[in-house]
Amino acid sequence: MPKQMMTDDNMEKLIAYRELDSSCVFVDDGDGFLSLTLDETVYRPVDLIRLLPYDRPDEYISCVCKEQELGIIRRIADFPEEQQRILQHQLSFRYYTPVIEKIISVREKMWFVFIKVVVDGQKKELCTRDLYHNIRFYNSTDLLLTDVDENRYLIRNFRQQPAKMQQKIEIYL
C-alpha cells in the first residue's frame, strides 16, 4: 500500500492551531479541575501544558481535553485578571517545582546519580538516571533538575551558589 504524500494542504492541517484569546472562559470547578467554554461548548477537564521556550512560562500554553488540543494561549497576560489567576493557579499546581536550597552530596551508583539536598528546610535524597540529560539551565541563571519520577527541582541563581555546591553539579553540565 503506497504511503500518502505530504501536500501543502496536508501540511497546513498538520501545523494549524487555534490561538485562544479572552473570548474563551476558563473556570476552576473547585474540585481541582479546569473547564473551558469555547464557542459555546464546555470542555472538561482541560489540562494546561507549557510549550517552548522554557524561559517564558506564561506564554505558549497548550490547552488539551481528552488528548485533543483545543488551542494555544499565546500570553496569559492577554486575559482578564480573574482568568489569569485561574490559569496561573492551574499551572503552579501542574508544574510545582520545589527549590533546592543546598546540595549536600552527589554520588553515582549503578548508572544512577543520588543527590542529597535540602528542600524547604528538609533533607531529601533525589535520584536521577542520567544527570547529563536531566539537568539543564532553565534560563540564564537557574538550573532545572528532573528526577527518575519526573519531578522537577529548581536551583536558583546557580552561579551565585557557594563554590562547593557548584562544583558538585558542574561536572554534569
Long-range contacts (C-beta under 8 A, 24 or more apart in sequence): 17-69, 17-71, 17-72, 18-70, 18-71, 18-72, 19-71, 19-72, 19-73, 19-74, 20-63, 20-70, 20-71, 20-72, 20-73, 20-74, 21-74, 21-78, 21-79, 22-78, 22-79, 22-80, 22-83, 24-71, 25-83, 26-79, 26-83, 26-86, 26-87, 27-86, 28-86, 28-89, 28-90, 32-93, 34-86, 34-90, 36-63, 36-65, 36-70, 38-70, 38-71, 43-70, 46-70, 47-94, 48-73, 48-87, 48-90, 48-91, 48-94, 50-91, 50-95, 54-138, 54-139, 54-144, 55-138, 55-139, 55-140, 57-91, 57-95, 58-88, 61-87, 61-91, 95-152, 97-144, 97-152, 97-153, 97-154, 98-153, 98-154, 99-153, 99-154, 99-155, 99-156, 100-145, 100-153, 100-154, 100-155, 102-165, 103-155, 103-165, 103-168, 103-169, 105-168, 106-168, 106-169, 112-148, 113-172, 115-145, 117-153, 119-153, 126-151, 126-153, 131-172, 132-172, 135-169, 135-172, 135-173, 137-173, 143-169
